Amino acid sequence: MGIGLGIVLLVLGLILVTDAVQLPQGIENAINGEALGWIFIIVSIIAIGLSLAMNRQRNKTTHVEERRYDR
């Protein structure tokens, strides 16, 4: 999961929450679009947060090179 997936889920969630697109009648009876939209929004926030935290951790990593010379 990366930032891109988080953004896609966020956009889909906002579309479902605001009812910008109506679901087909058969699917609408089985799935609550607004609840699914909120789930997408929450998962997208978690995905974006995790990817930013992992990138921050990756950037803080330092490498130490140790050289030993025999005399």
LOZATI-997718 format. One record per atom (N, C-alpha, C, CB): atom name; residue in one letter; residue number from 1; x negated, y, z. Coordinates in nm, 3 decimals, padded with zeros to 5 digits. Glycine has a CB too. Layout:
a | r | k | px | py | pz
CA | A | NUM | X | Y | Z
...
***
This chain:
a | r | k | px | py | pz
N | M | 1 | -00.085 | -00.117 | 00.000
CA | M | 1 | 00.000 | 00.000 | 00.000
C | M | 1 | -00.090 | 00.123 | 00.000
CB | M | 1 | 00.097 | 00.000 | 00.122
N | G | 2 | -00.062 | 00.210 | -00.090
CA | G | 2 | -00.142 | 00.331 | -00.096
C | G | 2 | -00.054 | 00.454 | -00.096
CB | G | 2 | -00.230 | 00.330 | -00.217
N | I | 3 | -00.119 | 00.564 | -00.123
CA | I | 3 | -00.047 | 00.690 | -00.125
C | I | 3 | 00.054 | 00.690 | -00.239
CB | I | 3 | -00.144 | 00.808 | -00.139
N | G | 4 | 00.017 | 00.632 | -00.352
CA | G | 4 | 00.108 | 00.628 | -00.467
C | G | 4 | 00.236 | 00.552 | -00.437
CB | G | 4 | 00.040 | 00.566 | -00.585
N | L | 5 | 00.223 | 00.437 | -00.374
CA | L | 5 | 00.342 | 00.358 | -00.337
C | L | 5 | 00.426 | 00.434 | -00.236
CB | L | 5 | 00.301 | 00.221 | -00.281
N | G | 6 | 00.363 | 00.502 | -00.143
CA | G | 6 | 00.437 | 00.581 | -00.045
C | G | 6 | 00.516 | 00.693 | -00.109
CB | G | 6 | 00.341 | 00.638 | 00.058
N | I | 7 | 00.456 | 00.758 | -00.209
CA | I | 7 | 00.526 | 00.866 | -00.278
C | I | 7 | 00.644 | 00.811 | -00.358
CB | I | 7 | 00.429 | 00.941 | -00.371
N | V | 8 | 00.625 | 00.696 | -00.424
CA | V | 8 | 00.734 | 00.636 | -00.501
C | V | 8 | 00.850 | 00.598 | -00.409
CB | V | 8 | 00.685 | 00.512 | -00.577
N | L | 9 | 00.820 | 00.537 | -00.295
CA | L | 9 | 00.925 | 00.501 | -00.200
C | L | 9 | 00.994 | 00.625 | -00.144
CB | L | 9 | 00.867 | 00.418 | -00.086
N | L | 10 | 00.918 | 00.731 | -00.121
CA | L | 10 | 00.977 | 00.854 | -00.070
C | L | 10 | 01.076 | 00.914 | -00.171
CB | L | 10 | 00.868 | 00.956 | -00.037
N | V | 11 | 01.036 | 00.916 | -00.296
CA | V | 11 | 01.125 | 00.969 | -00.400
C | V | 11 | 01.251 | 00.884 | -00.413
CB | V | 11 | 01.051 | 00.976 | -00.536
N | L | 12 | 01.235 | 00.752 | -00.414
CA | L | 12 | 01.351 | 00.664 | -00.422
C | L | 12 | 01.443 | 00.682 | -00.301
CB | L | 12 | 01.307 | 00.518 | -00.433
N | G | 13 | 01.384 | 00.695 | -00.184
CA | G | 13 | 01.463 | 00.715 | -00.063
C | G | 13 | 01.541 | 00.845 | -00.066
CB | G | 13 | 01.374 | 00.712 | 00.057
N | L | 14 | 01.476 | 00.951 | -00.112
CA | L | 14 | 01.545 | 01.080 | -00.119
C | L | 14 | 01.657 | 01.078 | -00.223
CB | L | 14 | 01.447 | 01.191 | -00.152
N | I | 15 | 01.636 | 01.006 | -00.332
CA | I | 15 | 01.742 | 00.993 | -00.433
C | I | 15 | 01.862 | 00.920 | -00.375
CB | I | 15 | 01.689 | 00.918 | -00.558
N | L | 16 | 01.837 | 00.813 | -00.301
CA | L | 16 | 01.947 | 00.737 | -00.243
C | L | 16 | 02.018 | 00.813 | -00.131
CB | L | 16 | 01.896 | 00.604 | -00.191
N | V | 17 | 01.943 | 00.886 | -00.050
CA | V | 17 | 02.004 | 00.958 | 00.062
C | V | 17 | 02.091 | 01.074 | 00.012
CB | V | 17 | 01.895 | 01.012 | 00.157
N | T | 18 | 02.046 | 01.143 | -00.091
CA | T | 18 | 02.121 | 01.259 | -00.140
C | T | 18 | 02.230 | 01.220 | -00.239
CB | T | 18 | 02.026 | 01.357 | -00.205
N | D | 19 | 02.245 | 01.093 | -00.270
CA | D | 19 | 02.344 | 01.045 | -00.367
C | D | 19 | 02.328 | 01.110 | -00.503
CB | D | 19 | 02.484 | 01.069 | -00.314
N | A | 20 | 02.204 | 01.132 | -00.544
CA | A | 20 | 02.178 | 01.190 | -00.676
C | A | 20 | 02.216 | 01.092 | -00.786
CB | A | 20 | 02.030 | 01.230 | -00.690
N | V | 21 | 02.207 | 00.963 | -00.757
CA | V | 21 | 02.245 | 00.859 | -00.852
C | V | 21 | 02.344 | 00.767 | -00.783
CB | V | 21 | 02.120 | 00.780 | -00.904
N | Q | 22 | 02.452 | 00.738 | -00.850
CA | Q | 22 | 02.553 | 00.647 | -00.794
C | Q | 22 | 02.516 | 00.503 | -00.828
CB | Q | 22 | 02.694 | 00.682 | -00.848
N | L | 23 | 02.519 | 00.417 | -00.729
CA | L | 23 | 02.493 | 00.275 | -00.751
C | L | 23 | 02.614 | 00.212 | -00.821
CB | L | 23 | 02.462 | 00.203 | -00.618
N | P | 24 | 02.592 | 00.108 | -00.900
CA | P | 24 | 02.706 | 00.038 | -00.961
C | P | 24 | 02.801 | -00.015 | -00.853
CB | P | 24 | 02.657 | -00.078 | -01.049
N | Q | 25 | 02.928 | -00.029 | -00.888
CA | Q | 25 | 03.031 | -00.065 | -00.792
C | Q | 25 | 03.002 | -00.196 | -00.719
CB | Q | 25 | 03.164 | -00.074 | -00.862
N | G | 26 | 02.954 | -00.298 | -00.789
CA | G | 26 | 02.925 | -00.427 | -00.726
C | G | 26 | 02.814 | -00.418 | -00.624
CB | G | 26 | 02.889 | -00.529 | -00.831
N | I | 27 | 02.710 | -00.343 | -00.657
CA | I | 27 | 02.597 | -00.327 | -00.565
C | I | 27 | 02.636 | -00.235 | -00.450
CB | I | 27 | 02.473 | -00.271 | -00.639
N | E | 28 | 02.717 | -00.134 | -00.479
CA | E | 28 | 02.756 | -00.037 | -00.376
C | E | 28 | 02.835 | -00.103 | -00.264
CB | E | 28 | 02.837 | 00.075 | -00.438
N | N | 29 | 02.914 | -00.205 | -00.297
CA | N | 29 | 02.990 | -00.275 | -00.194
C | N | 29 | 02.901 | -00.361 | -00.106
CB | N | 29 | 03.098 | -00.361 | -00.258
N | A | 30 | 02.791 | -00.411 | -00.163
CA | A | 30 | 02.703 | -00.500 | -00.088
C | A | 30 | 02.595 | -00.425 | -00.010
CB | A | 30 | 02.637 | -00.599 | -00.181
N | I | 31 | 02.551 | -00.311 | -00.061
CA | I | 31 | 02.438 | -00.238 | -00.002
C | I | 31 | 02.480 | -00.095 | 00.027
CB | I | 31 | 02.314 | -00.241 | -00.095
N | N | 32 | 02.451 | -00.047 | 00.145
CA | N | 32 | 02.474 | 00.092 | 00.180
C | N | 32 | 02.355 | 00.172 | 00.128
CB | N | 32 | 02.494 | 00.111 | 00.334
N | G | 33 | 02.379 | 00.255 | 00.026
CA | G | 33 | 02.271 | 00.330 | -00.038
C | G | 33 | 02.204 | 00.428 | 00.054
CB | G | 33 | 02.323 | 00.403 | -00.156
N | E | 34 | 02.280 | 00.493 | 00.141
CA | E | 34 | 02.220 | 00.590 | 00.232
C | E | 34 | 02.128 | 00.523 | 00.333
CB | E | 34 | 02.330 | 00.669 | 00.305
N | A | 35 | 02.171 | 00.410 | 00.388
CA | A | 35 | 02.086 | 00.337 | 00.484
C | A | 35 | 01.959 | 00.286 | 00.416
CB | A | 35 | 02.165 | 00.218 | 00.546
N | L | 36 | 01.973 | 00.235 | 00.294
CA | L | 36 | 01.855 | 00.189 | 00.220
C | L | 36 | 01.761 | 00.305 | 00.191
CB | L | 36 | 01.897 | 00.120 | 00.088
N | G | 37 | 01.816 | 00.422 | 00.162
CA | G | 37 | 01.735 | 00.541 | 00.139
C | G | 37 | 01.655 | 00.580 | 00.261
CB | G | 37 | 01.821 | 00.656 | 00.097
N | W | 38 | 01.718 | 00.575 | 00.379
CA | W | 38 | 01.646 | 00.608 | 00.503
C | W | 38 | 01.537 | 00.505 | 00.533
CB | W | 38 | 01.744 | 00.616 | 00.621
N | I | 39 | 01.564 | 00.380 | 00.502
CA | I | 39 | 01.461 | 00.276 | 00.521
C | I | 39 | 01.343 | 00.304 | 00.430
CB | I | 39 | 01.519 | 00.135 | 00.493
N | F | 40 | 01.369 | 00.340 | 00.304
CA | F | 40 | 01.261 | 00.373 | 00.211
C | F | 40 | 01.181 | 00.493 | 00.260
CB | F | 40 | 01.317 | 00.402 | 00.071
N | I | 41 | 01.248 | 00.593 | 00.314
CA | I | 41 | 01.178 | 00.712 | 00.363
C | I | 41 | 01.087 | 00.677 | 00.481
CB | I | 41 | 01.279 | 00.822 | 00.404
N | I | 42 | 01.137 | 00.598 | 00.574
CA | I | 42 | 01.057 | 00.560 | 00.691
C | I | 42 | 00.937 | 00.476 | 00.649
CB | I | 42 | 01.143 | 00.483 | 00.793
N | V | 43 | 00.958 | 00.380 | 00.559
CA | V | 43 | 00.848 | 00.295 | 00.513
C | V | 43 | 00.746 | 00.378 | 00.436
CB | V | 43 | 00.900 | 00.180 | 00.426
N | S | 44 | 00.792 | 00.476 | 00.359
CA | S | 44 | 00.698 | 00.559 | 00.282
C | S | 44 | 00.613 | 00.644 | 00.375
CB | S | 44 | 00.774 | 00.648 | 00.183
N | I | 45 | 00.671 | 00.697 | 00.481
CA | I | 45 | 00.593 | 00.776 | 00.577
C | I | 45 | 00.487 | 00.689 | 00.644
CB | I | 45 | 00.685 | 00.840 | 00.684
N | I | 46 | 00.524 | 00.567 | 00.679
CA | I | 46 | 00.427 | 00.474 | 00.738
C | I | 46 | 00.316 | 00.440 | 00.638
CB | I | 46 | 00.498 | 00.345 | 00.785
N | A | 47 | 00.353 | 00.415 | 00.513
CA | A | 47 | 00.255 | 00.379 | 00.411
C | A | 47 | 00.157 | 00.494 | 00.386
CB | A | 47 | 00.324 | 00.340 | 00.280
N | I | 48 | 00.209 | 00.616 | 00.376
CA | I | 48 | 00.121 | 00.731 | 00.353
C | I | 48 | 00.031 | 00.753 | 00.474
CB | I | 48 | 00.203 | 00.859 | 00.325
N | G | 49 | 00.086 | 00.742 | 00.593
CA | G | 49 | 00.005 | 00.759 | 00.714
C | G | 49 | -00.105 | 00.656 | 00.726
CB | G | 49 | 00.092 | 00.753 | 00.836
N | L | 50 | -00.072 | 00.530 | 00.699
CA | L | 50 | -00.174 | 00.424 | 00.706
C | L | 50 | -00.283 | 00.443 | 00.601
CB | L | 50 | -00.109 | 00.287 | 00.688
N | S | 51 | -00.245 | 00.481 | 00.481
CA | S | 51 | -00.347 | 00.497 | 00.377
C | S | 51 | -00.438 | 00.616 | 00.407
CB | S | 51 | -00.280 | 00.516 | 00.240
N | L | 52 | -00.382 | 00.723 | 00.463
CA | L | 52 | -00.467 | 00.836 | 00.501
C | L | 52 | -00.559 | 00.799 | 00.616
CB | L | 52 | -00.380 | 00.957 | 00.540
N | A | 53 | -00.510 | 00.723 | 00.712
CA | A | 53 | -00.594 | 00.681 | 00.825
C | A | 53 | -00.706 | 00.589 | 00.778
CB | A | 53 | -00.510 | 00.611 | 00.932
N | M | 54 | -00.674 | 00.498 | 00.686
CA | M | 54 | -00.777 | 00.408 | 00.635
C | M | 54 | -00.882 | 00.483 | 00.554
CB | M | 54 | -00.714 | 00.297 | 00.550
N | N | 55 | -00.840 | 00.582 | 00.476
CA | N | 55 | -00.936 | 00.662 | 00.400
C | N | 55 | -01.024 | 00.745 | 00.492
CB | N | 55 | -00.864 | 00.752 | 00.301
N | R | 56 | -00.967 | 00.798 | 00.601
CA | R | 56 | -01.046 | 00.875 | 00.696
C | R | 56 | -01.150 | 00.785 | 00.763
CB | R | 56 | -00.954 | 00.941 | 00.802
N | Q | 57 | -01.109 | 00.664 | 00.798
CA | Q | 57 | -01.202 | 00.571 | 00.862
C | Q | 57 | -01.313 | 00.532 | 00.765
CB | Q | 57 | -01.129 | 00.445 | 00.911
N | R | 58 | -01.279 | 00.513 | 00.638
CA | R | 58 | -01.378 | 00.476 | 00.539
C | R | 58 | -01.480 | 00.588 | 00.519
CB | R | 58 | -01.311 | 00.442 | 00.407
N | N | 59 | -01.436 | 00.713 | 00.526
CA | N | 59 | -01.527 | 00.826 | 00.508
C | N | 59 | -01.617 | 00.849 | 00.628
CB | N | 59 | -01.447 | 00.951 | 00.479
N | K | 60 | -01.576 | 00.807 | 00.747
CA | K | 60 | -01.657 | 00.826 | 00.867
C | K | 60 | -01.764 | 00.720 | 00.883
CB | K | 60 | -01.569 | 00.828 | 00.989
N | T | 61 | -01.759 | 00.615 | 00.806
CA | T | 61 | -01.854 | 00.505 | 00.820
C | T | 61 | -01.993 | 00.553 | 00.778
CB | T | 61 | -01.810 | 00.383 | 00.735
N | T | 62 | -02.091 | 00.526 | 00.863
CA | T | 62 | -02.229 | 00.561 | 00.831
C | T | 62 | -02.309 | 00.433 | 00.820
CB | T | 62 | -02.291 | 00.656 | 00.937
N | H | 63 | -02.410 | 00.439 | 00.737
CA | H | 63 | -02.497 | 00.324 | 00.716
C | H | 63 | -02.637 | 00.362 | 00.760
CB | H | 63 | -02.496 | 00.278 | 00.567
N | V | 64 | -02.697 | 00.274 | 00.836
CA | V | 64 | -02.831 | 00.297 | 00.885
C | V | 64 | -02.923 | 00.197 | 00.819
CB | V | 64 | -02.838 | 00.286 | 01.041
N | E | 65 | -03.029 | 00.250 | 00.761
CA | E | 65 | -03.128 | 00.163 | 00.697
C | E | 65 | -03.252 | 00.162 | 00.785
CB | E | 65 | -03.162 | 00.211 | 00.550
N | E | 66 | -03.293 | 00.044 | 00.824
CA | E | 66 | -03.407 | 00.030 | 00.912
C | E | 66 | -03.520 | -00.036 | 00.835
CB | E | 66 | -03.370 | -00.051 | 01.040
N | R | 67 | -03.636 | 00.028 | 00.836
CA | R | 67 | -03.753 | -00.028 | 00.766
C | R | 67 | -03.861 | -00.058 | 00.868
CB | R | 67 | -03.807 | 00.072 | 00.656
N | R | 68 | -03.915 | -00.176 | 00.857
CA | R | 68 | -04.023 | -00.219 | 00.945
C | R | 68 | -04.146 | -00.246 | 00.861
CB | R | 68 | -03.983 | -00.345 | 01.029
N | Y | 69 | -04.256 | -00.189 | 00.904
CA | Y | 69 | -04.382 | -00.207 | 00.833
C | Y | 69 | -04.477 | -00.289 | 00.920
CB | Y | 69 | -04.445 | -00.070 | 00.794
N | D | 70 | -04.530 | -00.394 | 00.864
CA | D | 70 | -04.631 | -00.473 | 00.935
C | D | 70 | -04.767 | -00.416 | 00.905
CB | D | 70 | -04.624 | -00.622 | 00.896
N | R | 71 | -04.847 | -00.397 | 01.011
CA | R | 71 | -04.982 | -00.341 | 00.991
C | R | 71 | -05.086 | -00.445 | 00.980
CB | R | 71 | -05.017 | -00.249 | 01.100
***
